[in-house]
């Protein structure tokens, strides 16, 4: 049994415009954007250790390059990235997998992160997510028993198996084992590329669904209370503004995803090399489309929920501000009243005396103290949240 190659990859929304920027960066470490540091661009480009670079069109526009370590990289115009490397022997498999993942995480990803660091940011709730890659191990004319035994030594979990005239598939937890039966890897690679896209597409939707749950529960925790203190209203209003910004960023990302799915499906189904995997992938695009629609509807609900919370707490904050103004008016009136009484009860012009200065300072201190007390009372006062409660469906 011979291991041909291993593959990993990822996907994030890109276009042909981004692909041109990537090609210019990979070619000579440059970017036309003035906000990026030229020296840093060249340094990041050098860390990629590129030996061969090619721009081509095969359905999608794509960039292919190889590195000094033998890593082969494909970058498609829709943002799909696939990395692969040849395997010398079974004994070096784990080391080769680690090196491939390390190149992706520590060299390629930082370079592209900086290249696209300008513009709309990634929401902080998603920025720190650790990506878990499925590893695709391609074997060459392996016997079923060999393939099964090999899988058991690496990945104990088994999800499904599939066979056709071109290749056999055993899917584990973190690994896909693909036994290529032909002289060409094109059909196996077509399956791997689409599988990476499908898994990444699904993974992004799952993260957006989880983010919806987090935002909804954090708002509900406060919004569904009967009353809330004044000091908490100001702090929570600021949090709602942050949630609103996150929602606008994610909303744009979600709305972009449908176009990528349709294009992928159209090109994949038209590709003759893809016919061997149609029975595995044919309905994935449809189910992904349905899942996308579901998440879009959920996100619309989230957007409306945040907007209603924003309006509610904005009104409460205005109420807190109004009470603070009223309290300040009371303190000011007390000071003015004391001054008028002093003015109308004297028959001579006021003179500066030590006692008068201390008296003035005492009044100022009293006024300040009263103002602080009033503010604390306002902060500790509880304000009723007029919002309708709904039963949760479990």
GUDOZA-365295 format. One record per residue (C-alpha): residue number from 1; x, y, z; residue in three letters. Coordinates in steps of 0.1 Angstrom, whole numbers, padded with zeros to 4 digits. Example, Ala and Ser with C-alpha at 12.3 -4.5 7.8 and 13.67 -1.06 7.14 Angstrom:
2
PT nuba    c1    c2    c3 markol
PT    1  0123 -0045  0078    ALA
PT    2  0137 -0011  0071    SER
This chain:
394
PT nuba    c1    c2    c3 markol
PT    1  0000  0000  0000    UNK
PT    2  0013  0034 -0010    UNK
PT    3  0002  0068  0003    UNK
PT    4  0001  0093 -0026    UNK
PT    5 -0006  0126 -0009    UNK
PT    6 -0022  0144  0020    UNK
PT    7 -0045  0175  0016    UNK
PT    8 -0059  0202  0039    UNK
PT    9 -0077  0234  0032    UNK
PT   10 -0100  0262  0041    UNK
PT   11 -0125  0287  0026    UNK
PT   12 -0134  0323  0033    UNK
PT   13 -0153  0346  0010    UNK
PT   14 -0131  0361 -0018    UNK
PT   15 -0136  0373 -0054    UNK
PT   16 -0115  0376 -0085    UNK
PT   17 -0105  0411 -0073    UNK
PT   18 -0090  0395 -0042    UNK
PT   19 -0073  0369 -0063    UNK
PT   20 -0055  0396 -0083    UNK
PT   21 -0043  0411 -0051    UNK
PT   22 -0031  0377 -0039    UNK
PT   23 -0012  0371 -0071    UNK
PT   24  0006  0404 -0070    UNK
PT   25  0016  0397 -0034    UNK
PT   26  0028  0362 -0042    UNK
PT   27  0047  0374 -0073    UNK
PT   28  0068  0402 -0058    UNK
PT   29  0055  0410 -0023    UNK
PT   30  0036  0442 -0032    UNK
PT   31  0002  0457 -0028    UNK
PT   32 -0013  0488 -0043    UNK
PT   33 -0030  0497 -0009    UNK
PT   34 -0011  0525  0008    UNK
PT   35 -0022  0514  0043    UNK
PT   36  0000  0483  0041    UNK
PT   37  0037  0484  0051    UNK
PT   38  0059  0475  0021    UNK
PT   39  0087  0460  0042    UNK
PT   40  0063  0438  0061    UNK
PT   41  0046  0426  0029    UNK
PT   42  0080  0415  0014    UNK
PT   43  0090  0398  0047    UNK
PT   44  0057  0379  0048    UNK
PT   45  0061  0369  0011    UNK
PT   46  0096  0356  0018    UNK
PT   47  0084  0334  0046    UNK
PT   48  0062  0315  0021    UNK
PT   49  0093  0303  0003    UNK
PT   50  0077  0302 -0032    UNK
PT   51  0095  0284 -0060    UNK
PT   52  0069  0282 -0088    UNK
PT   53  0039  0304 -0093    UNK
PT   54  0012  0302 -0120    UNK
PT   55 -0021  0320 -0127    UNK
PT   56 -0046  0299 -0147    UNK
PT   57 -0083  0294 -0155    UNK
PT   58 -0100  0261 -0151    UNK
PT   59 -0137  0270 -0145    UNK
PT   60 -0125  0292 -0117    UNK
PT   61 -0096  0315 -0120    UNK
PT   62 -0069  0301 -0097    UNK
PT   63 -0034  0305 -0085    UNK
PT   64 -0010  0275 -0081    UNK
PT   65  0023  0276 -0064    UNK
PT   66  0048  0252 -0048    UNK
PT   67  0073  0259 -0020    UNK
PT   68  0109  0248 -0014    UNK
PT   69  0095  0222  0011    UNK
PT   70  0073  0207 -0017    UNK
PT   71  0040  0221 -0004    UNK
PT   72  0016  0225 -0034    UNK
PT   73 -0010  0253 -0029    UNK
PT   74 -0041  0260 -0049    UNK
PT   75 -0061  0293 -0044    UNK
PT   76 -0094  0297 -0062    UNK
PT   77 -0111  0330 -0069    UNK
PT   78 -0140  0322 -0045    UNK
PT   79 -0116  0319 -0016    UNK
PT   80 -0111  0281 -0015    UNK
PT   81 -0075  0272 -0005    UNK
PT   82 -0062  0236 -0008    UNK
PT   83 -0027  0226  0003    UNK
PT   84 -0011  0192 -0004    UNK
PT   85  0022  0174 -0002    UNK
PT   86  0036  0141 -0015    UNK
PT   87  0043  0114  0011    UNK
PT   88  0076  0096  0011    UNK
PT   89  0066  0067  0033    UNK
PT   90  0040  0057  0058    UNK
PT   91  0064  0063  0086    UNK
PT   92  0067  0100  0078    UNK
PT   93  0029  0106  0076    UNK
PT   94  0024  0122  0110    UNK
PT   95  0054  0145  0105    UNK
PT   96  0042  0155  0070    UNK
PT   97  0007  0163  0083    UNK
PT   98  0022  0184  0111    UNK
PT   99  0044  0203  0087    UNK
PT  100  0015  0209  0062    UNK
PT  101 -0007  0223  0090    UNK
PT  102  0021  0244  0104    UNK
PT  103  0028  0259  0070    UNK
PT  104 -0009  0268  0067    UNK
PT  105 -0013  0282  0102    UNK
PT  106  0021  0299  0107    UNK
PT  107  0031  0311  0072    UNK
PT  108  0002  0313  0048    UNK
PT  109 -0026  0324  0071    UNK
PT  110 -0006  0353  0087    UNK
PT  111  0005  0365  0053    UNK
PT  112 -0031  0366  0040    UNK
PT  113 -0045  0380  0072    UNK
PT  114 -0022  0410  0069    UNK
PT  115 -0028  0414  0031    UNK
PT  116 -0066  0417  0039    UNK
PT  117 -0062  0435  0072    UNK
PT  118 -0078  0468  0058    UNK
PT  119 -0115  0472  0055    UNK
PT  120 -0143  0456  0075    UNK
PT  121 -0129  0436  0104    UNK
PT  122 -0138  0401  0115    UNK
PT  123 -0161  0402  0145    UNK
PT  124 -0141  0396  0177    UNK
PT  125 -0164  0367  0187    UNK
PT  126 -0151  0349  0156    UNK
PT  127 -0116  0361  0153    UNK
PT  128 -0101  0338  0179    UNK
PT  129 -0116  0305  0167    UNK
PT  130 -0092  0277  0163    UNK
PT  131 -0097  0260  0130    UNK
PT  132 -0098  0222  0130    UNK
PT  133 -0089  0208  0096    UNK
PT  134 -0101  0174  0082    UNK
PT  135 -0070  0157  0067    UNK
PT  136 -0075  0139  0034    UNK
PT  137 -0051  0110  0029    UNK
PT  138 -0050  0096 -0007    UNK
PT  139 -0038  0060 -0011    UNK
PT  140 -0029  0043 -0044    UNK
PT  141 -0046  0010 -0053    UNK
PT  142 -0049 -0002 -0017    UNK
PT  143 -0068 -0033 -0009    UNK
PT  144 -0100 -0029  0013    UNK
PT  145 -0084 -0048  0042    UNK
PT  146 -0052 -0027  0040    UNK
PT  147 -0073  0005  0039    UNK
PT  148 -0094 -0006  0069    UNK
PT  149 -0063 -0016  0090    UNK
PT  150 -0046  0016  0081    UNK
PT  151 -0076  0036  0092    UNK
PT  152 -0078  0018  0126    UNK
PT  153 -0042  0028  0134    UNK
PT  154 -0049  0065  0129    UNK
PT  155 -0086  0072  0134    UNK
PT  156 -0108  0050  0156    UNK
PT  157 -0140  0067  0147    UNK
PT  158 -0158  0056  0115    UNK
PT  159 -0186  0076  0100    UNK
PT  160 -0192  0061  0065    UNK
PT  161 -0177  0044  0035    UNK
PT  162 -0183  0048 -0002    UNK
PT  163 -0170  0031 -0034    UNK
PT  164 -0173  0038 -0070    UNK
PT  165 -0152  0030 -0101    UNK
PT  166 -0127  0058 -0095    UNK
PT  167 -0120  0056 -0057    UNK
PT  168 -0131  0043 -0023    UNK
PT  169 -0137  0065  0007    UNK
PT  170 -0135  0058  0044    UNK
PT  171 -0144  0087  0066    UNK
PT  172 -0132  0089  0101    UNK
PT  173 -0133  0117  0127    UNK
PT  174 -0104  0139  0116    UNK
PT  175 -0094  0120  0085    UNK
PT  176 -0107  0111  0051    UNK
PT  177 -0090  0080  0036    UNK
PT  178 -0094  0080 -0002    UNK
PT  179 -0082  0050 -0022    UNK
PT  180 -0075  0062 -0058    UNK
PT  181 -0082  0034 -0084    UNK
PT  182 -0071  0053 -0115    UNK
PT  183 -0038  0067 -0129    UNK
PT  184 -0050  0103 -0124    UNK
PT  185 -0057  0121 -0092    UNK
PT  186 -0081  0146 -0109    UNK
PT  187 -0114  0130 -0097    UNK
PT  188 -0101  0125 -0062    UNK
PT  189 -0089  0161 -0060    UNK
PT  190 -0122  0173 -0073    UNK
PT  191 -0140  0155 -0045    UNK
PT  192 -0115  0168 -0019    UNK
PT  193 -0119  0204 -0031    UNK
PT  194 -0156  0203 -0030    UNK
PT  195 -0156  0185  0004    UNK
PT  196 -0134  0212  0019    UNK
PT  197 -0157  0239  0005    UNK
PT  198 -0188  0221  0019    UNK
PT  199 -0173  0216  0053    UNK
PT  200 -0160  0251  0056    UNK
PT  201 -0193  0266  0043    UNK
PT  202 -0212  0245  0069    UNK
PT  203 -0187  0254  0096    UNK
PT  204 -0192  0291  0090    UNK
PT  205 -0230  0288  0092    UNK
PT  206 -0226  0268  0124    UNK
PT  207 -0204  0295  0140    UNK
PT  208 -0230  0322  0130    UNK
PT  209 -0257  0301  0145    UNK
PT  210 -0237  0298  0178    UNK
PT  211 -0230  0335  0177    UNK
PT  212 -0268  0342  0174    UNK
PT  213 -0274  0321  0205    UNK
PT  214 -0247  0339  0225    UNK
PT  215 -0259  0374  0216    UNK
PT  216 -0296  0364  0221    UNK
PT  217 -0290  0350  0256    UNK
PT  218 -0268  0379  0267    UNK
PT  219 -0295  0404  0258    UNK
PT  220 -0323  0382  0271    UNK
PT  221 -0305  0379  0305    UNK
PT  222 -0310  0416  0311    UNK
PT  223 -0339  0425  0288    UNK
PT  224 -0362  0399  0304    UNK
PT  225 -0357  0412  0339    UNK
PT  226 -0386  0430  0355    UNK
PT  227 -0364  0460  0366    UNK
PT  228 -0328  0471  0361    UNK
PT  229 -0306  0496  0380    UNK
PT  230 -0298  0529  0364    UNK
PT  231 -0260  0523  0365    UNK
PT  232 -0265  0490  0346    UNK
PT  233 -0285  0506  0319    UNK
PT  234 -0256  0528  0307    UNK
PT  235 -0232  0498  0306    UNK
PT  236 -0256  0475  0289    UNK
PT  237 -0265  0502  0263    UNK
PT  238 -0228  0502  0253    UNK
PT  239 -0228  0464  0250    UNK
PT  240 -0259  0465  0227    UNK
PT  241 -0241  0490  0204    UNK
PT  242 -0212  0464  0201    UNK
PT  243 -0237  0437  0194    UNK
PT  244 -0253  0458  0167    UNK
PT  245 -0219  0464  0150    UNK
PT  246 -0212  0427  0151    UNK
PT  247 -0246  0419  0136    UNK
PT  248 -0241  0443  0107    UNK
PT  249 -0207  0427  0099    UNK
PT  250 -0220  0391  0101    UNK
PT  251 -0252  0400  0082    UNK
PT  252 -0231  0411  0052    UNK
PT  253 -0210  0379  0053    UNK
PT  254 -0241  0357  0055    UNK
PT  255 -0258  0375  0026    UNK
PT  256 -0227  0369  0004    UNK
PT  257 -0226  0332  0009    UNK
PT  258 -0255  0322 -0014    UNK
PT  259 -0237  0335 -0046    UNK
PT  260 -0206  0313 -0038    UNK
PT  261 -0228  0282 -0033    UNK
PT  262 -0246  0286 -0066    UNK
PT  263 -0214  0291 -0086    UNK
PT  264 -0197  0261 -0069    UNK
PT  265 -0227  0239 -0077    UNK
PT  266 -0229  0250 -0113    UNK
PT  267 -0192  0245 -0121    UNK
PT  268 -0190  0212 -0101    UNK
PT  269 -0220  0196 -0118    UNK
PT  270 -0206  0206 -0152    UNK
PT  271 -0171  0192 -0146    UNK
PT  272 -0167  0158 -0162    UNK
PT  273 -0141  0149 -0135    UNK
PT  274 -0168  0155 -0109    UNK
PT  275 -0192  0128 -0123    UNK
PT  276 -0175  0102 -0102    UNK
PT  277 -0185  0119 -0070    UNK
PT  278 -0220  0131 -0079    UNK
PT  279 -0237  0103 -0060    UNK
PT  280 -0219  0116 -0028    UNK
PT  281 -0222  0153 -0033    UNK
PT  282 -0253  0159 -0055    UNK
PT  283 -0276  0169 -0027    UNK
PT  284 -0251  0187 -0005    UNK
PT  285 -0255  0220 -0023    UNK
PT  286 -0293  0219 -0019    UNK
PT  287 -0291  0211  0018    UNK
PT  288 -0264  0238  0023    UNK
PT  289 -0288  0263  0006    UNK
PT  290 -0316  0253  0029    UNK
PT  291 -0293  0256  0059    UNK
PT  292 -0282  0291  0047    UNK
PT  293 -0318  0302  0044    UNK
PT  294 -0325  0290  0079    UNK
PT  295 -0295  0309  0093    UNK
PT  296 -0304  0340  0074    UNK
PT  297 -0339  0339  0089    UNK
PT  298 -0325  0333  0124    UNK
PT  299 -0301  0362  0119    UNK
PT  300 -0330  0385  0108    UNK
PT  301 -0347  0376  0141    UNK
PT  302 -0315  0384  0160    UNK
PT  303 -0311  0417  0142    UNK
PT  304 -0347  0427  0151    UNK
PT  305 -0342  0415  0187    UNK
PT  306 -0310  0436  0191    UNK
PT  307 -0328  0466  0175    UNK
PT  308 -0357  0463  0199    UNK
PT  309 -0333  0461  0229    UNK
PT  310 -0314  0490  0215    UNK
PT  311 -0345  0511  0214    UNK
PT  312 -0357  0500  0248    UNK
PT  313 -0325  0507  0266    UNK
PT  314 -0320  0540  0248    UNK
PT  315 -0354  0551  0262    UNK
PT  316 -0344  0540  0297    UNK
PT  317 -0310  0558  0294    UNK
PT  318 -0329  0590  0285    UNK
PT  319 -0350  0585  0316    UNK
PT  320 -0319  0582  0337    UNK
PT  321 -0305  0613  0321    UNK
PT  322 -0337  0632  0327    UNK
PT  323 -0337  0623  0364    UNK
PT  324 -0301  0634  0367    UNK
PT  325 -0309  0667  0352    UNK
PT  326 -0339  0671  0376    UNK
PT  327 -0316  0663  0406    UNK
PT  328 -0290  0688  0394    UNK
PT  329 -0317  0714  0390    UNK
PT  330 -0328  0708  0426    UNK
PT  331 -0292  0713  0439    UNK
PT  332 -0287  0744  0418    UNK
PT  333 -0320  0759  0430    UNK
PT  334 -0310  0753  0466    UNK
PT  335 -0278  0772  0460    UNK
PT  336 -0295  0801  0442    UNK
PT  337 -0322  0802  0470    UNK
PT  338 -0295  0804  0497    UNK
PT  339 -0278  0833  0478    UNK
PT  340 -0310  0852  0474    UNK
PT  341 -0319  0849  0510    UNK
PT  342 -0285  0862  0520    UNK
PT  343 -0288  0891  0495    UNK
PT  344 -0322  0902  0507    UNK
PT  345 -0315  0900  0544    UNK
PT  346 -0285  0923  0545    UNK
PT  347 -0285  0962  0544    UNK
PT  348 -0250  0967  0532    UNK
PT  349 -0227  0956  0504    UNK
PT  350 -0211  0921  0510    UNK
PT  351 -0175  0921  0521    UNK
PT  352 -0149  0893  0517    UNK
PT  353 -0142  0877  0551    UNK
PT  354 -0125  0846  0562    UNK
PT  355 -0158  0833  0576    UNK
PT  356 -0175  0842  0543    UNK
PT  357 -0150  0822  0523    UNK
PT  358 -0154  0791  0546    UNK
PT  359 -0192  0796  0544    UNK
PT  360 -0190  0796  0506    UNK
PT  361 -0168  0764  0506    UNK
PT  362 -0191  0748  0530    UNK
PT  363 -0221  0755  0507    UNK
PT  364 -0201  0742  0477    UNK
PT  365 -0193  0710  0496    UNK
PT  366 -0229  0705  0506    UNK
PT  367 -0240  0711  0470    UNK
PT  368 -0214  0686  0457    UNK
PT  369 -0224  0660  0483    UNK
PT  370 -0261  0664  0475    UNK
PT  371 -0253  0660  0438    UNK
PT  372 -0233  0628  0444    UNK
PT  373 -0260  0614  0467    UNK
PT  374 -0287  0622  0441    UNK
PT  375 -0266  0605  0413    UNK
PT  376 -0261  0574  0435    UNK
PT  377 -0298  0573  0442    UNK
PT  378 -0304  0575  0404    UNK
PT  379 -0279  0547  0398    UNK
PT  380 -0295  0525  0425    UNK
PT  381 -0330  0533  0414    UNK
PT  382 -0346  0505  0395    UNK
PT  383 -0364  0511  0362    UNK
PT  384 -0391  0490  0349    UNK
PT  385 -0385  0472  0316    UNK
PT  386 -0416  0472  0296    UNK
PT  387 -0411  0442  0273    UNK
PT  388 -0433  0413  0264    UNK
PT  389 -0422  0379  0276    UNK
PT  390 -0423  0348  0253    UNK
PT  391 -0421  0312  0262    UNK
PT  392 -0390  0294  0248    UNK
PT  393 -0396  0264  0225    UNK
PT  394 -0372  0236  0236    UNK
